[in-house]
């Protein structure tokens, strides 16, 4: 069944916990797929590239995040496809093929956690694990019509994960329901590190710049859900309002994000790329070539803006406020998107996804509606360390709108 959707790199790989406690764990019997970038004892991860697979050895131990899921009783069934070295938001891979978007087969699934999103959207697994650096869980979740969580940066252990840009890399997860998303989050998140706060969120901000980026038909399709979420907040004595978050412009935020990210990426992968000379798809190769031209000393303004954005959003949201925005500017583009059109769409999308990326804040993409048959996601961003509260809030809202 999995081959129908091309979600898996290795569908036969299975792992369970030998602990007797796992049988009684909160995720007992639930199946999941994992993006092929996580260390799994005895397995060599591909990072979506045959040359990476060829030049690396099997892991000697399993990544902590995966181990937590296994010990909670979940059953790992298969590694899932990823864009090459996670450096794309499309989900396309010239070596292993593009996973098929189950909700819109003529459109891309989104990436780089493409296989994980497809495995969930096709109902092949109860949930799936991915990574999110610049939107790689949130964007495919939106395009495939599922729930997707990017946690507070550093909150979920990321040891044993092939890095892209460590200052932005997070372990994310996807599911078909808010209930499952919450239960997985309870296992993955270290509650000792989460900031303790149990009172309700009391204010939703709609960021003007983010909504202006969405295509007109996307804004129109999401209007009903903005009203629904406003009603949900005000019914619990909260407030909503529009606000400006980026006086510099989200384009400037995106440029800072891409620059700092690329500098980190080249620092991580320069030696391997120059030594191995791997075969990359053109878009991926062009991005690495561009990253190689950047210099830290020439881009201090990007680091400064990253810090300013982080401080500004942390102050704005604190522990009780939320941002609500479109996950992407539109539904998934066509499978044949390429070249200049592809880079333009990537730039527009990253102007939205860089908000949580620059600030290191948690974000959930929620499947709320479709446009011409293709899914569109609505996102909620919370303050630093408010991940479980955000997951619970989304579950409560989902329960309300499903009644």
C-alpha positions as CSV (number, residue, x, y, z in Angstrom):
1,X,0.0,0.0,0.0
2,X,2.8,2.4,0.9
3,X,4.4,2.1,-2.6
4,X,1.2,3.6,-4.1
5,X,2.1,6.9,-2.5
6,X,6.0,6.6,-2.5
7,X,6.1,7.7,1.1
8,X,8.8,5.4,2.3
9,X,12.5,5.0,1.8
10,X,12.5,1.7,3.7
11,X,9.0,0.5,4.6
12,X,10.3,-2.9,6.0
13,X,12.3,-1.3,8.8
14,X,10.5,-1.9,12.1
15,X,11.5,-1.1,15.6
16,X,9.8,-1.6,19.0
17,X,10.8,-1.3,22.6
18,X,11.7,-4.4,24.6
19,X,10.7,-2.7,27.8
20,X,7.6,-4.3,29.4
21,X,6.4,-0.8,30.3
22,X,6.0,0.0,26.6
23,X,2.9,-2.2,26.4
24,X,1.1,0.1,28.9
25,X,2.6,3.3,27.4
26,X,0.4,6.2,26.2
27,X,1.2,5.4,22.6
28,X,0.9,1.7,22.8
29,X,0.2,0.1,19.5
30,X,0.3,3.3,17.5
31,X,2.4,3.1,14.3
32,X,4.6,5.8,13.0
33,X,7.1,6.6,10.2
34,X,10.2,8.6,10.6
35,X,12.0,10.9,8.2
36,X,15.2,9.2,6.9
37,X,17.5,11.6,8.8
38,X,17.2,10.1,12.3
39,X,19.7,7.7,13.8
40,X,18.2,4.3,14.2
41,X,20.5,1.6,15.6
42,X,21.9,-0.6,12.7
43,X,20.4,1.6,10.0
44,X,22.1,4.1,7.7
45,X,20.1,7.2,7.0
46,X,20.1,8.6,3.4
47,X,19.2,12.2,4.0
48,X,17.5,11.9,0.6
49,X,20.8,11.5,-1.3
50,X,22.5,8.3,-2.6
51,X,26.0,9.8,-2.1
52,X,25.2,10.5,1.6
53,X,23.9,7.0,2.0
54,X,27.1,5.6,0.3
55,X,29.5,7.6,2.4
56,X,28.0,7.0,5.9
57,X,27.8,4.1,8.3
58,X,25.0,2.6,10.2
59,X,24.1,4.3,13.5
60,X,25.2,2.7,16.7
61,X,22.3,4.0,18.7
62,X,18.9,5.4,18.2
63,X,18.0,9.1,18.4
64,X,16.6,10.1,21.8
65,X,13.3,11.5,20.3
66,X,12.6,8.1,18.6
67,X,13.6,6.2,21.7
68,X,11.0,8.2,23.7
69,X,8.3,7.2,21.3
70,X,9.3,3.5,21.4
71,X,9.4,3.5,25.2
72,X,5.8,4.9,25.2
73,X,4.7,1.9,23.2
74,X,4.7,3.3,19.6
75,X,5.8,1.0,16.8
76,X,8.2,2.4,14.2
77,X,7.3,1.1,10.8
78,X,9.4,2.5,8.0
79,X,11.7,5.4,7.2
80,X,10.2,8.1,5.0
81,X,11.4,10.2,2.0
82,X,13.0,13.6,2.4
83,X,14.3,16.3,0.0
84,X,18.0,16.1,-0.4
85,X,19.8,17.1,2.8
86,X,16.4,18.6,3.9
87,X,17.2,21.8,1.8
88,X,13.8,22.3,0.2
89,X,10.1,23.0,0.9
90,X,8.8,21.1,-2.2
91,X,9.0,17.4,-1.4
92,X,10.6,16.6,-4.8
93,X,13.6,14.3,-5.0
94,X,15.3,13.5,-8.4
95,X,16.9,10.3,-6.9
96,X,14.0,8.6,-5.1
97,X,11.0,10.2,-6.7
98,X,8.3,12.6,-5.3
99,X,5.8,11.2,-2.7
100,X,2.3,11.6,-4.0
101,X,0.1,14.1,-2.2
102,X,-3.0,12.0,-1.3
103,X,-5.2,15.1,-1.1
104,X,-4.1,16.6,-4.4
105,X,-2.3,14.1,-6.6
106,X,-1.4,16.7,-9.3
107,X,0.4,18.9,-6.8
108,X,3.6,18.7,-4.7
109,X,3.4,17.3,-1.2
110,X,5.6,19.9,0.3
111,X,8.9,19.2,2.0
112,X,11.3,18.4,3.2
113,X,9.4,16.0,5.5
114,X,7.4,14.9,2.4
115,X,7.2,11.2,3.0
116,X,6.1,11.6,6.6
117,X,3.3,14.0,5.6
118,X,2.1,11.6,2.9
119,X,2.3,8.6,5.2
120,X,-0.1,10.4,7.6
121,X,-2.4,11.9,4.9
122,X,-2.8,8.5,3.2
123,X,-3.7,6.9,6.5
124,X,-0.7,4.6,6.4
125,X,0.5,5.5,9.9
126,X,-1.0,6.9,13.0
127,X,1.5,9.7,13.1
128,X,4.9,10.5,11.6
129,X,8.1,12.3,12.6
130,X,9.9,14.9,10.6
131,X,12.3,17.8,11.0
132,X,11.5,21.5,10.6
133,X,14.1,24.1,10.0
134,X,12.5,26.5,7.6
135,X,9.0,25.0,7.4
136,X,9.7,21.3,6.6
137,X,6.9,20.0,8.8
138,X,4.5,23.0,8.6
139,X,4.4,23.4,4.8
140,X,3.8,19.7,3.9
141,X,1.2,19.5,6.7
142,X,-0.6,22.4,5.1
143,X,-0.3,21.0,1.5
144,X,-1.4,17.5,2.5
145,X,-4.3,18.5,4.9
146,X,-2.9,17.3,8.2
147,X,-1.9,18.6,11.6
148,X,1.8,19.5,11.9
149,X,3.8,20.7,14.9
150,X,7.1,22.6,15.0
151,X,8.1,22.9,18.7
152,X,10.0,25.5,20.6
153,X,13.6,25.3,19.3
154,X,15.7,23.1,21.7
155,X,12.7,21.7,23.5
156,X,12.6,18.3,21.9
157,X,16.0,16.4,21.9
158,X,17.6,16.5,18.5
159,X,20.6,14.3,19.1
160,X,21.1,11.7,16.4
161,X,19.5,13.8,13.7
162,X,21.4,14.8,10.6
163,X,21.7,18.6,10.9
164,X,20.8,21.2,8.4
165,X,21.1,24.4,10.3
166,X,21.4,23.7,14.1
167,X,20.3,27.2,15.1
168,X,16.9,26.5,13.5
169,X,16.6,22.7,13.4
170,X,13.7,21.1,15.3
171,X,12.1,17.7,15.6
172,X,8.5,18.0,14.4
173,X,5.5,15.6,14.1
174,X,2.3,15.2,12.1
175,X,-1.0,13.5,12.6
176,X,-4.6,13.4,11.3
177,X,-6.1,14.6,14.5
178,X,-5.3,17.2,17.2
179,X,-5.7,14.4,19.8
180,X,-2.9,12.3,18.4
181,X,-0.8,15.4,17.9
182,X,-1.2,16.3,21.6
183,X,-0.4,12.7,22.8
184,X,2.8,12.5,20.8
185,X,3.8,15.9,22.0
186,X,3.4,14.8,25.6
187,X,5.9,12.0,25.0
188,X,8.4,14.1,23.0
189,X,8.5,17.2,25.1
190,X,10.6,17.3,28.3
191,X,8.1,18.7,30.8
192,X,11.0,19.6,33.1
193,X,12.2,22.1,30.5
194,X,8.8,23.4,29.4
195,X,8.0,26.7,31.1
196,X,5.2,26.1,33.7
197,X,2.1,28.1,33.0
198,X,-1.4,26.7,33.2
199,X,-3.8,29.6,32.8
200,X,-5.6,30.2,29.5
201,X,-4.4,32.1,26.4
202,X,-6.2,35.4,26.5
203,X,-5.4,37.2,23.2
204,X,-5.0,36.4,19.6
205,X,-3.1,38.6,17.2
206,X,-3.7,38.5,13.4
207,X,-0.4,39.8,11.9
208,X,-1.2,42.2,9.1
209,X,1.9,41.5,7.0
210,X,1.3,37.7,7.1
211,X,-2.3,37.9,5.9
212,X,-1.3,40.4,3.2
213,X,1.0,37.8,1.8
214,X,-1.7,35.2,1.3
215,X,-3.2,35.0,-2.1
216,X,-6.7,36.6,-2.2
217,X,-8.5,33.3,-2.7
218,X,-6.6,31.8,0.2
219,X,-7.5,34.7,2.5
220,X,-11.2,34.4,1.4
221,X,-11.1,30.6,2.1
222,X,-9.6,31.2,5.6
223,X,-12.0,34.0,6.5
224,X,-14.6,31.7,8.0
225,X,-11.9,30.0,10.2
226,X,-10.6,33.4,11.4
227,X,-14.2,34.1,12.6
228,X,-14.4,30.7,14.2
229,X,-11.2,31.1,16.1
230,X,-12.2,34.6,17.1
231,X,-15.5,33.3,18.5
232,X,-13.6,30.5,20.4
233,X,-11.2,33.1,22.0
234,X,-13.9,35.6,22.9
235,X,-16.2,32.9,24.3
236,X,-13.5,32.3,27.0
237,X,-13.2,36.0,27.8
238,X,-10.2,36.5,25.5
239,X,-9.6,39.2,22.9
240,X,-8.5,39.4,19.3
241,X,-6.9,42.2,17.3
242,X,-4.8,43.0,14.2
243,X,-1.2,44.0,14.7
244,X,2.0,44.8,12.8
245,X,4.9,42.6,13.7
246,X,7.5,43.4,11.0
247,X,8.1,47.1,10.4
248,X,11.2,46.0,8.4
249,X,8.9,43.9,6.2
250,X,8.6,40.1,6.2
251,X,10.8,40.1,3.1
252,X,13.7,41.4,5.2
253,X,12.9,38.8,7.8
254,X,13.0,36.1,5.2
255,X,16.3,37.3,3.8
256,X,17.9,37.3,7.3
257,X,16.6,33.8,7.9
258,X,17.8,32.4,4.6
259,X,21.2,34.1,5.1
260,X,21.9,32.9,8.7
261,X,20.5,29.4,7.8
262,X,22.7,29.1,4.7
263,X,25.8,30.1,6.7
264,X,25.1,27.4,9.2
265,X,24.3,24.9,6.5
266,X,27.6,25.5,4.7
267,X,29.5,25.3,8.0
268,X,27.9,21.9,8.6
269,X,28.3,20.4,5.2
270,X,31.1,22.2,3.4
271,X,33.7,19.5,4.1
272,X,31.5,16.6,3.0
273,X,30.3,18.4,-0.2
274,X,33.8,19.4,-1.3
275,X,35.2,16.0,-0.5
276,X,32.5,13.8,-2.0
277,X,31.2,16.1,-4.8
278,X,27.7,14.6,-4.5
279,X,25.1,14.6,-7.2
280,X,22.3,17.0,-6.3
281,X,19.2,18.1,-8.1
282,X,19.6,21.5,-9.7
283,X,17.6,23.6,-7.2
284,X,19.4,21.9,-4.3
285,X,22.8,22.4,-5.9
286,X,22.1,26.0,-6.6
287,X,21.3,26.6,-3.0
288,X,24.5,25.0,-1.7
289,X,26.5,27.0,-4.3
290,X,24.9,30.2,-3.1
291,X,25.5,29.3,0.6
292,X,29.2,28.7,-0.2
293,X,29.6,32.4,-1.3
294,X,28.4,33.9,2.0
295,X,30.7,35.2,4.7
296,X,29.7,35.7,8.4
297,X,31.6,39.0,8.7
298,X,29.6,40.4,5.7
299,X,26.2,39.4,7.2
300,X,26.2,40.7,10.7
301,X,23.0,42.6,10.0
302,X,21.2,39.4,9.4
303,X,22.3,38.0,12.8
304,X,21.3,41.3,14.5
305,X,17.8,41.2,12.9
306,X,17.3,37.6,13.9
307,X,18.0,38.7,17.5
308,X,15.7,41.7,17.3
309,X,12.8,39.6,15.8
310,X,13.2,37.0,18.5
311,X,13.2,39.5,21.3
312,X,10.2,41.4,19.8
313,X,8.0,38.3,19.4
314,X,8.9,36.9,22.8
315,X,7.8,40.1,24.3
316,X,4.7,40.3,22.2
317,X,3.4,36.8,23.0
318,X,4.8,36.1,26.4
319,X,2.9,33.2,28.0
320,X,-0.7,34.2,27.2
321,X,-0.9,35.4,23.6
322,X,-1.1,33.7,20.2
323,X,-0.4,34.7,16.6
324,X,-2.8,33.3,13.9
325,X,-1.8,33.3,10.3
326,X,-1.9,31.3,7.1
327,X,0.6,28.4,7.1
328,X,1.4,29.0,3.4
329,X,0.4,31.7,0.9
330,X,-1.8,29.2,-1.0
331,X,-2.5,25.5,-1.5
332,X,0.2,23.3,-2.9
333,X,1.6,24.4,-6.4
334,X,1.6,22.1,-9.4
335,X,4.0,19.2,-9.6
336,X,5.7,20.8,-12.6
337,X,6.7,24.0,-10.8
338,X,10.4,24.8,-11.4
339,X,12.9,27.5,-12.1
340,X,12.1,31.1,-11.3
341,X,8.5,30.3,-10.4
342,X,9.6,27.8,-7.9
343,X,12.1,30.2,-6.3
344,X,9.5,32.9,-6.2
345,X,7.0,30.6,-4.4
346,X,9.7,29.4,-2.0
347,X,10.5,33.0,-1.1
348,X,6.9,33.9,-0.5
349,X,6.3,30.8,1.6
350,X,9.4,31.4,3.7
351,X,8.2,34.9,4.5
352,X,5.5,33.2,6.5
353,X,7.5,30.2,7.9
354,X,10.5,32.4,9.0
355,X,8.4,34.0,11.7
356,X,8.6,31.0,14.0
357,X,12.0,30.1,12.6
358,X,13.7,33.3,13.5
359,X,12.1,33.5,16.9
360,X,12.4,29.8,17.8
361,X,8.7,29.7,18.7
362,X,6.2,26.7,18.5
363,X,3.8,26.6,15.6
364,X,1.0,24.2,14.7
365,X,-0.5,24.0,11.2
366,X,-4.2,23.0,11.3
367,X,-6.1,21.6,8.3
368,X,-9.2,23.7,8.1
369,X,-10.4,24.0,4.5
370,X,-9.6,23.4,0.8
371,X,-9.4,25.5,-2.3
372,X,-10.3,23.9,-5.6
373,X,-9.9,20.6,-3.8
374,X,-6.5,21.2,-2.4
375,X,-5.9,21.7,1.4
376,X,-5.0,25.0,3.1
377,X,-3.6,25.2,6.6
378,X,-4.2,27.8,9.3
379,X,-1.3,28.3,11.8
380,X,-1.1,29.2,15.4
381,X,2.2,30.4,17.0
382,X,2.6,30.6,20.8
383,X,5.3,32.0,23.2
384,X,8.5,30.2,24.0
385,X,8.0,26.9,25.9
386,X,4.2,27.0,25.7
387,X,4.1,23.9,23.5
388,X,1.8,21.6,25.5
389,X,-0.6,24.5,26.2
390,X,-0.7,25.3,22.5
391,X,-1.3,21.6,21.6
392,X,-4.1,21.4,24.2
393,X,-5.7,24.7,23.0
394,X,-5.7,23.4,19.4
395,X,-7.3,20.2,20.6
396,X,-10.0,22.1,22.5
397,X,-10.7,24.3,19.4
398,X,-10.8,21.2,17.1
399,X,-13.2,19.5,19.5
400,X,-15.5,22.6,19.4
401,X,-15.6,23.0,15.6
402,X,-16.2,19.2,15.1
403,X,-19.3,19.3,17.2
